[in-house]
Amino acid sequence: MRPTPDIGTAASGIVSSAAAADTTHMTTLGVMQDASADVLVKYTYYGDANLDGTVNGADYQQIDMGFGMHLTGWQNGDFNYDGVVDGADYALIDNTFNEITATGASPLLQIANSSDLIAAPALSSAVPEPATLGLLGIAAAGMLTRRHRRTTSEARGA
């Protein structure tokens, strides 16, 4: 059974028709989040932990570290997004590595069409950080409080 990432279904979220149509079950959407909360979603091979477009020793190092340290997330080898790095994730990386080696498949980075990597302007938009909205609210409240104090003190002095 092909694992389904928790990033979207046909009804909602982010989906990949190319990954869904892949009869070799070698491709999917990989998702990584860095320390600054930036999120990278990439069409790639199962097992491509560092999202460089191929499966190699660096990816095996990532899954081994994720398994040994009980980490989760794509970059740590949780390729089926079930919250744990286990034998199912090793099966995915092993299957993909063996298929790439046997067929001589090119890294996805090389075969991807550049137009597939660019979001249409009508479909993308800037989204403010939640922390920014909170800071703006605090600043506005402070300015209103200061104005209220000034108005009250001026009324008393007059």
N, C-alpha and C positions, 0 to 999 in steps of 0.2 A: 504494500500500500504506500502510495506517495505521500510524504508529509506535507501538511499545509501550513505555511507560516501564519503567525498570528498578526500579520500586518494587513490583512484584507481578504475578503471573499468576493465572490461574484456580486454580492449584494452591496458591499460597502468596502471602503478602504483602498489600498493600493494593490493592484493585481497586475500580472504579466501574462498577456495572451501568448507570448513566445514561450515562456516557461510552461504554461499549461499545455501547449501543443507539442512539447518536447517528448517524443516517444521513447527516448533513451533515459529519461528521468535523471538527467545530469544537471539541469539548470533550474534556477529559482531566483528569488529576490533575496539578496543578502542585506542585512541591516546592521549598521554600526553606529554607536553614539559615543562621542568623545567626552572628555572632562568638562568642556564648555557647553555641553548639552546640544551640540550640533549633531544632526542625524544624517547619515549617508545611506541611501537605498540604491542598490546596484543590481542589475541583471547579471548573474554570474553562475559559476559552477557550484554545486553542493561541495562543500569542503574548502572553498576558497576563503579561508578565515581572514586574510588581510586584504581581500577584494582587489587583488592585482590582476585578475583575469585568468589565472591558472591555478592548478593544485600541485604543490611541490613540498619540499622539506620544511619550508617556513610555516606552511599551514599545519603540517603534522606537529611542529613544535608548539603552535598555538593550542591545538586540541589536547596535546599531552599536558600542557600547563593548566588548561581549564579543567581537565579530568583530575589532575593531582591536587589542585587547590580548590576544587568544588565550586568553580565559577560558572556563570551562565552567560548567555549572549553569543551572537554570531562570531565575534572576534575571539571568543574563547572555545569555540568548537560546538556550541549548541545549535547545530544546523537544522534541526527539526523543530526548534522553538518550543520544546516541552519543559524547559526550565532546569534541565540537568544534562551534563555531558556523560553519555553512556555508550553502550555497544551499538545502539541505533545510529548515533552520530558517527561512530567509527565505520559502520557499514556504508554510510553515505559517502564519506571521504574516500574510503577504499574503493568503492564501486566507481566513483568518478575518476580517481587516479588511474585505475586499471583501464577504463575506457579511453581516457586521453592517451595513455601510453600505447594501447593496442591500435587505436585508430589514427594516432598522430594528429589529433585535433589541435587547432590553433588556439592560442589564448583568446578569450572573448574580447579582450581589449583591442585586438587586431581585426577581428571580424565584425565588430559592431559598426553599424552605420552611424555616422556622426549625427544625422538628423534624428536618430532614435534617442540620443543623449540630451537633446535640447527640449525643454518644456515649452509648449506653445504659450505665448504671452497671455492669451485669454484664460489659460488654465492655471497660471501661477500668479501669486500675489504676495506682497510682504505681510508678515504677521508679526505684530509687536511682541516682545518678550513679556511674560506676566510680571516679572520683577519691575520692569520699566513702568507699567501701569500703576503698580503699587507706589513706586516712588513719586510719580506725578500726583497721585491722590494725597500722599503725605504733604507734599509741597503746597498743594492747593489748600489743604486744611490749615497749614501753618500761616499762609498768607491771609486767609479769611479771619483767623483768630487774631492776628496782628492788627488787621483793619478794624475788627470789632473793638479791641482794646483801645486803639487810637480814638475811635469815634466816641466811646464811653468816657475816656479821660477828657476829651475836648468838651463834651457836654457838661461835665462836672466843673470844669474851669471857666465856663462861660457865664 
